[in-house]
């Protein structure tokens, strides 16, 4: 078990320390910030409008169905991780227990070096809501729009990596989040297909 934990820490410090630079600081803070989703709203609206102009009402119905299903998947993913899994495992975040970690303090918007003693107030670590929620949305949307998989999935991967880069999560938190998120997104899509299959291609 200790070997697994040491591997977890080694991978964490690779993303958190080895590759750290100014560009990644800006990029991963942006990817981790929940408010960043609002930057994509105008782009999504434009894409939906173009699809509507090109393919008419069926394209609009499919887009709205995809957005609703992705939203449901994210909601279930978030509740399951936060209300069920995290309280069971009650794992401390790496920024709370590891020394020498680059930790982004969201409220203060500053970087600090952790001392392994100071307890930064936060929810539990296992598993990552960010990774799970983003992958739930990515999986659901990719099943609706298979040609866009190469866009949706990498966004979720970057969001998950950002959580390690910022010192918020261990790699195992993130990978587990991706797995559960993908499963939830797929499950909700399959349920939706039973009731709204006429909108899918």
N, C-alpha and C positions, 0 to 999 in steps of 0.2 A: 504493500500500500504506500509505503514511504517513497518507493521508486517512482510510482505514478505521480505522487505529489511533487517530487523533485523535477520530473519531466514537465509537469504543469507549470511550475515556476520558471523553468528554463525557457519554455516557449513564450511565457508571459513577458519575461525580461527582454527577449528578442524583439518583440513588437513594441514594448514600452520604452526600451533604452537603446538597443543596438541600432534600430532604424530611425531613431528620433531625429527630426530636423524641423526647420521652420515651416516648410511647405506642408509636411504631414501634420504639424501642430494645427495649422489652420484648417486643413482638409478634414481631419478626423474629429475635431471639435464641431465642425459643421455637420458631419455625418451623424454624430451622436446626439445633436441637439434636436429634440422633438419638434421645436418650432420650425426647423428647416423644411418640414413637409409642406408648409404654406408656400414655399418658393416654387414647388412643383404644381401647385393648383392651376395657375394660369396656363402652364404648358399642357397639363392634362385636359383642360377645358378647350384649348386650341386643337388638340389632337382629336377630341371627340367631335368638335365642330367640323373638322375636315372630313372625318369619317361619315358624319351625317350628310354633308353636302355630296359626298361621293357615292354613298350606298343607301341613303334614305333612312326611313324609320327603323328598319330591322337592325341597322348598325347602331343606332342610338339606343334601342332597347337592349341590345347585347352589352353595350358599354355600361349602361346603368345597372344591369344585372351583375356584371363583373365587379363594379364598384361596391354594390350592396353586399355581395358574397364575400369579397375581400374584407369589407368592414366587419362583417359577422365573424369571420375567421380571426381577425385581429382581436376583437372583443373577447372571444372565447379563449384565445391564446393568452391574453393578458390576465384574465381572471384566474385561469388555471395555474399559471406560474406564480402569480402574486398571492393568491388566496389558498392554494392547495400545496404546491410543491415547496415554495420557499419556507413556509412555517414548519414543514416537516423536517427539512434538512438543516435549517437555521445556520447556514454556512456564512461565516464572516467574509466580507469583501477583502481582497488583497490589500487595498489601501488602508485597511484597518489593522492588519497584522504583519505585513511585510515591511522590512526596512530597505530604504534606498530606491523606492518606487517613485516614478514621476506621476504625480496625481493631479488631475485637473479638478479644482474646486469650482463646481458649476456656479454656485451662488456668488462667489467672490470673483469668478472669472480670472483666476490666477493659478499658476503651476506651483506646487510645493513638493518637496522631497519627503517622503514618509519616514518616520522613525521607528515604526513597528510597535509603538506604544500608544500614541495619540489615537483616540477612538473617534473617527469622523462619523457623525450621525448619518445613517443610511439604512435602507432595507437590506435584506439578506442577499447573498450573492448567487446561490444556485437555484434555478438557472437563470440566464439572462433574458429578461423581458424584451429588451431591444432586439436581440437576435431572434427570439421566437416570434415576436409580433411581425417583424419585417419579413421573415421567411414565410410566415403564414400568408401574408399579403402577396409576396412574390410568387409563391407556389400557386395560389388561387388564380392570380392574374395570368400567370404563364400557361395555365391549363385553358384559359379562355383565349389567350392570344399567344399561341406557341411560337410564332416568329419573333416575339418580343422577349422570349426567355433570356436571351443573352443580355438584355437590359435589366430586367427585373431581378434576376438572381444575383448578379454582381453588386447591385445596390445593397441587397441584404448582407452579402459577404463583407462589404466595406463597413456597414453599420456594426456588424459583429466584431470586426477587427478593431474598430474605433473604441470599443468598450475595453479591450485589452490595452490599447495604446494610451488610453486615458487613466489606466490603473483601476478601473471599476470592476473588472471581472477576470477570472482565470480562464484559460482556453477551454477547459472542460465545461465551464458554465456556458460559454458561447456555442460550442459544438453541440452540446445537448439542447440548447435553445433552438439552434437551426433544425435539428432532427425533429423535435416536437412541433415546431412551427410548420415544417414541411408536411408532417403527418396531419396536423389540424387543417391546414389549407387544402390538402388533397381530400380529406374527409368531407369538409363543408362543400367543396366543389362537387363531389360525387352525390351528395344529398341534393344539391341544387339542380343537378342534371336530371334528376328524377321528376322534378316539378317544372323546370324551365328549359328542358332540352331543346325546344324549338328555337331558342336564341343562340344555341352553341353550334360551332362548326368544327 
